[in-house]
Amino acid sequence: MGAPKYVLLSYDRQAEFEGHEGYETTWALCEDVTDLFADPPPPVRKTYELLGCAPEGVLREALVEARATGSAPLGELILEILDKAGAVGGEWYLEDVRVLGDRPCARDLTRRDVTIEGTEAEDDQDDYPRRPPLSPGYRLLAAENGQYGTCRDLADVREPQDDPTEPPVRLLGCSPQGALKAALDAGEEDLGHAKLLRVDSSGRPVQTAAEGELRAWIPSARGPGLVDLTLDLWSERPPLAAPEVWDLWGAGRPEECNRWKQCGPEGRRFWLRTALDNHDHGRPDLPPDTICHLDGRHITDLSGFFCALGEAVNGPGGYFGWGLDALNDCLHGRWGVAPPFRLVWHDSEVARRCLGVTPHAVRRPPSFDELVALLAERDRVEVRLA
C-alpha cells in the first residue's frame, strides 16, 4: 500500500446526539479518491416581476430599449424593503440584471409590471424578500445609489429544474481497520456514516474532505487485502483547487511563507479555509504594539491579501481573516495579536495597483485604500506603507 492521503473515520450518530464527538474511531487508511472534487455550479439566473412598478431613470430607459430589442442590461439592482411606515427594513440584491419587458399593471394602469432576469447575490439572503404587512412595497436602487423607482410587490417566476445527479466518491486502496474490517469480513451491507479526512505525510489531519454514507465496497486492484469503498456524500465537495492546496500542505504545516503565491484565485480562497481549519486557537495573542511585517510582493487580489496578512500575524500557513467580516472579528483579539498593533506593509505598491480595479458593483471587492482604512479604523492598527 502506498502512503495514505486520507483517513476514514466512523460516525456515531447517537454519540453526537448525546453531545459527544460523533467521529470516534479510524475505519480505514486510503491511498486516493475519485470524483471527490467539484466546483459549485454557477449561480442560477432567475426571472422576477416587479409588480406595480413606477420606473425612473436608467430603468425607464432600459424599458424603452427592451421594447425595441427584446431585452436591455440594467446591472446591479438593490431592493430596499419598506415597512408600513415607509422606512427601510432591509435590502435584497440582484446582480447582472436584464430587463425583459413590461406590461400595464392590472391593479393600477398608471404603473407597469416589469419582467427582469438576474442572479442572486452570493450571500445568505432569501430566495426573494417578503413584503411586510401593510408595506407600500420596495424602493429600487442602482449599485451607486441611483434611483430606479419603486414597485409594490415582487414575484419569483419559478421554472422547473432538474437536480443534477452527482457521482458517489470512491475511496481507493483502503486498508480497513477495527469495526469496518469486521463488518466487511461478515459481509454486512449497511456500513453506516463516515467522515473522510485529508492527512499529511505524517498522518496528521489537515482538513475534513467529505462526510457521507458508506454504502458499498469491492476488492481493490491496488493490492491484496485492500478494498475500494463507495461514499454517498451529504456534504459539499471540496473545490477543484483543493488538491493543489493539500499538496502544498502535504509535508505538514508550511515552514515558509508565500507558498500560496502559486495558487490561482480559487486556490487562494481554499488556502484560507485550510489555514482557518489549522489555526491554533490555544496560542496566546501577541502583546499590544507588536510590529507585524506584511510581505506585499504577491498581493494581487483580495484573497492574496488575507493569505499574506495571516502569515504576517501567525507565521507560515497562518490565518487572520478571509473576508472583511472575518477580519473585523480577528481585530477584536484572540486570533494571534491584540490590537492596537503596527503593520508594516512592504511592497505596498503591488496591492495599490491590483486591488480595487473591479468596476463598482453591489458586492465589489474593497480597494487598497479601503483596506488600509479598515485596518486603521478606531486606531486598531497603525499601518505603515513601505
C-alpha positions in Angstrom: 0.0 0.0 0.0 1.2 3.5 -0.9 1.3 6.3 1.7 -2.3 7.1 2.7 -3.6 10.5 1.8 -6.9 10.1 3.5 -8.3 8.6 6.8 -11.9 7.4 7.1 -13.5 7.8 10.5 -16.6 6.1 11.8 -19.6 8.2 12.7 -21.6 7.5 15.8 -24.9 9.5 15.5 -26.0 8.6 19.0 -22.8 9.9 20.5 -23.2 13.2 18.7 -26.9 13.3 19.8 -25.7 13.0 23.4 -23.3 15.9 22.9 -20.1 13.8 22.4 -17.7 13.8 19.4 -19.6 11.8 16.8 -16.5 10.7 14.9 -14.5 8.3 17.1 -12.5 5.5 15.5 -10.4 5.0 12.4 -12.1 2.8 9.9 -9.6 2.8 7.1 -6.5 4.4 5.6 -7.0 5.3 1.9 -4.5 5.9 -0.8 -6.6 8.1 -3.0 -10.1 9.1 -4.1 -12.1 9.7 -7.3 -15.0 12.0 -8.0 -14.4 14.0 -4.8 -13.7 17.4 -6.1 -16.2 19.8 -7.9 -16.6 23.5 -8.0 -20.1 24.7 -7.1 -22.4 25.3 -10.1 -22.6 28.8 -11.5 -25.3 30.9 -9.9 -28.8 30.3 -11.4 -30.3 33.1 -13.3 -34.0 33.6 -12.3 -36.9 35.6 -13.7 -38.8 38.0 -11.5 -41.6 40.5 -11.9 -41.6 44.0 -10.4 -45.3 44.4 -9.8 -46.8 47.8 -9.8 -43.6 49.5 -10.8 -43.1 53.2 -11.2 -39.8 53.2 -13.2 -37.3 56.1 -13.1 -34.0 57.0 -14.6 -32.0 54.2 -16.1 -34.8 51.6 -15.5 -37.2 53.7 -17.6 -34.6 54.0 -20.4 -33.9 50.2 -20.2 -37.7 49.6 -20.7 -37.6 51.6 -23.9 -34.7 49.6 -25.2 -36.3 46.3 -24.2 -39.5 47.1 -26.1 -37.4 47.7 -29.2 -34.8 44.9 -28.9 -36.4 42.3 -26.6 -34.1 42.9 -23.6 -31.8 45.5 -22.1 -29.0 45.4 -19.5 -29.6 47.1 -16.1 -26.6 45.9 -14.0 -27.0 45.6 -10.2 -30.3 46.1 -8.5 -31.0 46.8 -4.9 -34.5 46.4 -3.5 -35.0 48.3 -0.2 -37.8 46.6 1.7 -40.1 49.2 3.2 -42.1 48.7 6.4 -45.7 50.0 6.8 -44.4 53.5 7.7 -42.2 53.6 4.6 -38.9 53.2 6.5 -36.2 50.8 5.1 -36.4 47.5 6.9 -33.8 45.6 4.9 -32.1 45.1 1.5 -32.1 42.4 -1.2 -29.7 42.3 -4.1 -29.7 41.1 -7.7 -26.7 41.1 -10.0 -26.2 41.2 -13.8 -29.9 42.2 -14.2 -31.6 42.4 -17.6 -34.9 43.9 -18.3 -37.0 41.5 -20.5 -40.2 43.5 -20.9 -43.2 45.1 -19.3 -47.0 45.3 -19.4 -49.7 47.5 -17.8 -50.3 46.8 -14.2 -53.8 45.3 -13.9 -54.4 47.0 -10.5 -53.1 50.4 -11.4 -52.9 51.4 -15.1 -50.6 54.3 -14.2 -47.9 51.7 -13.3 -46.2 48.8 -15.1 -45.4 45.2 -14.3 -41.7 44.8 -15.3 -40.1 41.4 -16.0 -36.4 41.1 -15.2 -33.8 38.4 -15.1 -30.9 38.3 -12.7 -28.6 36.4 -10.4 -29.0 36.5 -6.7 -26.0 38.0 -4.8 -23.8 35.3 -3.3 -24.7 35.5 0.4 -27.3 34.0 2.7 -30.2 36.2 1.6 -33.6 34.6 1.0 -34.9 33.5 -2.5 -36.7 36.8 -2.6 -37.7 39.4 0.0 -41.1 39.1 1.7 -43.1 42.3 1.8 -44.1 43.1 5.4 -47.9 43.5 6.1 -49.2 46.9 5.0 -45.9 47.8 3.3 -46.1 50.1 0.3 -43.5 47.9 -1.4 -39.9 48.3 -2.4 -37.6 51.2 -3.3 -35.4 50.3 -6.3 -31.8 51.5 -6.4 -28.7 51.1 -8.5 -25.4 50.0 -7.0 -24.2 53.6 -6.7 -27.4 54.8 -5.1 -29.0 55.8 -8.4 -32.8 55.8 -8.3 -34.7 53.2 -10.4 -38.1 54.0 -8.9 -40.4 51.9 -6.8 -42.6 48.7 -7.0 -45.4 47.5 -4.9 -44.5 43.8 -4.9 -42.1 41.2 -6.3 -42.9 37.8 -7.8 -40.5 35.0 -8.4 -41.3 33.3 -11.7 -40.2 29.8 -11.0 -39.3 27.3 -13.7 -39.0 23.6 -13.2 -35.3 22.5 -12.9 -33.8 19.1 -12.9 -31.5 18.3 -10.0 -28.1 17.1 -11.4 -27.1 13.7 -10.3 -23.7 13.7 -8.7 -21.5 10.6 -8.7 -20.5 9.0 -5.4 -17.0 9.3 -4.1 -14.8 6.2 -4.5 -12.1 5.6 -1.9 -9.2 3.7 -3.5 -6.7 1.3 -2.0 -8.2 1.4 1.5 -6.8 -0.7 4.4 -9.9 -1.4 6.7 -9.4 -1.5 10.4 -11.4 -2.4 13.5 -15.2 -2.4 13.2 -15.2 -1.7 9.5 -12.9 -4.7 8.8 -15.1 -6.9 10.9 -18.2 -5.7 9.1 -16.6 -6.4 5.7 -15.5 -9.8 6.8 -19.0 -10.6 7.9 -20.5 -9.4 4.6 -22.5 -6.6 6.1 -24.1 -4.2 3.6 -25.3 -1.4 6.0 -21.9 0.1 6.8 -23.1 3.4 8.2 -22.0 7.1 8.3 -18.4 8.2 7.8 -16.1 11.2 7.7 -13.1 11.5 5.3 -10.1 13.5 6.4 -7.2 14.6 4.3 -3.9 13.9 6.1 -0.3 15.0 5.6 2.7 12.7 5.1 3.0 12.1 8.9 -0.7 11.1 9.1 -1.7 14.3 10.8 -5.2 15.5 9.8 -5.1 18.6 7.6 -8.7 19.1 6.8 -12.1 17.5 6.5 -12.7 16.4 2.9 -16.2 14.9 3.0 -19.0 13.3 5.0 -21.5 10.8 3.9 -22.9 7.3 3.8 -20.6 4.3 3.3 -22.7 2.0 1.2 -20.5 -0.4 -0.9 -17.1 -2.0 -1.3 -15.1 -4.2 -3.7 -11.7 -5.7 -3.6 -9.1 -3.2 -4.7 -6.7 -3.7 -7.6 -4.1 -1.8 -5.6 -3.1 -4.7 -3.5 -4.1 -7.8 -1.6 -6.3 -7.1 1.5 -7.2 -3.6 0.2 -10.7 -2.5 -0.7 -12.3 0.3 -2.7 -15.2 1.9 -0.8 -18.1 3.9 -2.1 -19.2 7.0 -0.2 -22.5 8.8 -0.9 -21.9 12.4 0.1 -24.2 14.7 2.1 -21.6 17.4 2.4 -20.3 19.8 -0.2 -17.5 18.6 -2.3 -14.1 20.4 -2.0 -13.4 22.7 -5.0 -11.2 21.6 -7.9 -8.4 23.8 -6.4 -8.3 21.7 -3.1 -5.7 19.1 -4.3 -3.2 21.8 -5.2 -3.5 23.4 -1.7 -3.4 20.0 0.1 -0.3 19.1 -1.8 1.3 22.3 -0.5 0.4 21.2 3.0 1.4 17.6 2.2 4.5 17.6 4.4 2.6 19.3 7.2 2.0 23.0 8.1 4.2 25.1 5.8 7.5 26.2 7.2 8.0 29.2 4.9 5.7 32.0 3.9 4.1 32.6 0.5 3.7 29.0 -0.6 0.2 30.1 -1.6 1.5 32.5 -4.2 1.5 29.9 -7.0 -2.3 29.3 -6.5 -4.9 31.0 -8.6 -7.9 32.9 -7.1 -9.8 29.7 -6.2 -6.7 28.1 -4.7 -6.0 31.1 -2.6 -9.6 31.1 -1.3 -9.3 27.4 -0.4 -5.9 28.1 1.2 -7.6 30.5 3.6 -10.1 27.8 4.5 -7.3 25.4 5.2 -5.4 28.0 7.3 -8.5 28.6 9.4 -9.1 24.9 10.0 -5.4 24.6 11.2 -5.4 27.8 13.3 -4.1 27.2 16.8 -6.8 28.6 19.0 -4.9 27.9 22.1 -2.0 30.2 21.2 -2.0 33.4 23.2 -2.2 36.7 21.4 1.0 38.7 20.7 1.1 41.7 23.0 -0.3 45.1 22.0 2.0 47.4 20.0 3.6 44.3 18.3 5.1 45.1 14.9 4.0 42.7 12.1 5.6 42.7 8.7 3.2 42.1 5.7 5.0 40.8 2.6 3.1 42.5 -0.2 5.0 41.1 -3.2 2.3 38.7 -4.1 -0.9 40.6 -3.1 -2.6 40.8 -6.5 -6.1 40.0 -5.3 -8.1 40.2 -2.1 -7.5 36.5 -1.2 -3.8 37.1 -1.6 -4.0 40.0 0.9 -5.6 37.7 3.5 -3.1 34.9 2.9 -0.3 37.3 3.4 -1.9 39.0 6.4 -2.5 35.7 8.1 1.2 34.9 7.8 2.3 38.3 8.9 0.4 37.7 12.2 0.6 34.0 12.7 3.5 32.8 10.6 3.6 30.4 7.6 0.1 29.0 6.9 -1.4 31.4 9.4 -4.9 32.8 9.4 -6.1 36.3 10.3 -9.4 36.6 8.4 -10.6 35.6 4.9 -13.1 38.5 4.3 -14.0 41.8 5.8 -16.4 40.5 8.4 -13.9 37.8 9.5 -11.1 40.5 9.7 -13.3 42.6 11.9 -13.7 39.5 14.2 -9.9 38.9 14.3 -9.3 42.6 15.1 -11.2 42.1 18.4 -8.3 39.9 19.6 -7.8 36.2 20.4 -6.7 35.4 16.8 -3.0 36.0 17.1 -2.4 39.6 18.0 -4.2 42.0 20.3 -4.9 45.5 18.9 -3.6 48.0 18.8 -0.6 46.8 16.8 1.6 48.0 14.0 1.6 46.6 10.5 4.5 47.4 8.1 3.2 46.7 4.6 6.2 46.0 2.4 5.9 46.4 -1.4 2.5 48.0 -0.9 2.6 49.4 -4.5 1.8 45.9 -5.8 -1.6 45.9 -4.0 -2.2 49.6 -4.8 -2.0 48.7 -8.5 -4.0 45.4 -8.3 -6.8 45.9 -5.7 -10.0 47.8 -6.2 -9.9 47.9 -10.0 -13.2 46.0 -10.4 -16.0 48.2 -11.6 -18.2 49.5 -8.8 -20.9 46.9 -8.1 -23.2 45.9 -5.2 -20.6 43.3 -4.0 -17.3 44.7 -5.3 -14.1 43.9 -3.5 -12.6 46.7 -1.4 -9.9 48.9 -2.8 -6.4 49.2 -1.4 -7.3 52.5 0.4 -10.4 50.9 1.8 -8.4 48.0 3.3 -5.9 50.4 4.9 -8.8 52.5 6.3 -10.5 49.4 7.7 -7.3 48.3 9.4 -6.7 51.7 10.9 -10.3 52.2 12.0 -10.6 53.3 15.7 -6.8 53.2 15.9 -6.7 49.4 15.9 -3.8 49.0 13.5 -1.1 51.6 12.7 -0.4 50.8 9.0 3.0 51.9 7.6 3.4 51.6 3.9 6.8 50.6 2.7 
